[in-house]
Amino acid sequence: MATTALAFDADFASRRIDPDPARRPAAPADVWNFHDYASWRDDAWALVGTFADQAVQDAFVADPPEFVVSDDMSWLEDRVRQVHGASIDVFDLMMDALECRYRTLRAVHGTRTSNVGSFYREGLRPLDPLRVQQRARDIFLSPAYPELTEAHLDRAIVAVSHETRSDRVYFDCNETELVRRNGHYMLYGSEYLLAIASHIEGLRDYRPDMKRQGEAVVFLCDVPLSFLHPGALRSFAGRAIEILFEELMGEADGPSPTRGGAFSIRQTLTPDHIVGHYTPVVGRDPFAGAPWP
């Protein structure tokens, strides 16, 4: 099967960006670029200072807890109670502060496509299982696969669940880790389509054929905080506080470069929230036995 040429409209080819985040312009002031710690550190301390002031921070340094974790703020709430006699919900306060300070969260979406322009026209849309199932039929019920029938595709589709994929668009704030460790999204495209291909009971493994459909693409996006599920925003709020207080203990200087930042939304990310795109150099193919780089 020949590789499908990318349909780059002239208007959208100009939207290519540098693959190296360090060579791109800084994000706007109202965009939270989580993995660019220097860009939000001072603002985050100012936000934290509204409920955990210098006295609380001094008490923390004088008697640090055994564990500083992002999913349980009792270690910080206890310090606030000890210093000021007040009971607070750190997660709620930090989430509210972040939503007041930032409009969007910078993240990336990796995929494989033969038509980049469609994303700039239609946005990043939640998974529609019926649409992907039809795409599988268009690919595998073509003359290139005379050994396959509608029954083959029907059995594969029935075998694959789309429960955790339907009506969602997935993103990751850790761009480097997405490309380096989770490159299957860019190598093979839709995870649901790949799962269907892997369940086709034909003459061979049909997954490698997905790598000949289109081209790997990473979209840089600014996702409105209002689109995030409260649990996702809570997770980012907790991680931000964890990073700040680990820094006070001399144990961190920003987000872990190997820790992911995946989240999903349940609505279309409109084209005006797509910053640009590039073709990544994918570091690992988990389905080809390639070693971890």
KAKAKA-V70708 format. One record per helix or strand of 2 or more residues. SS is the DSSP state (H for helix, E for strand). FROM is the first residue (numbers start at 0). LEN is the number of residues. Records with the same first field share a line. If there is no record, write none. Layout:
SS=FROM-LEN / FROM-LEN
This chain:
H=9-4 / 20-3 / 36-12 / 53-9 / 73-11 / 89-12 / 115-7 / 128-12 / 142-3 / 149-10 / 174-7 / 183-5 / 190-8 / 206-6 / 224-3 / 229-19 / 270-3
E=30-2 / 103-10 / 168-4 / 214-10 / 261-4 / 273-5
